[in-house]
């Protein structure tokens, strides 16, 4: 049996899922976080919140949550959609 401590980390996989990446791009406002800007650059999604920046990766391919690291740890980010356009964003802290 192979030891799990020797596993190679999974590479970062950028979203190329069932929604177009530009469906997530935009500026959102949250009372606790302020302005959160999602941009698409060279085919990759990025997020900026104040001075914090993060690349964006897929968290769950069966739904639409993404994973970011803006506050020193990973967060799952969910989106509410109207048609093919995201209209709001929610953050959930991952692990400890």
Secondary structure, 3 states (H helix, E strand, C coil): CCCHHHCCCCCCCCCCCCCCHHHCCEEEEECCCEEEEEEEECCEEEEEECCEEEECEECCCCCCCEEEECCCCEEEEEEEEECCEEEEEEEEECCC
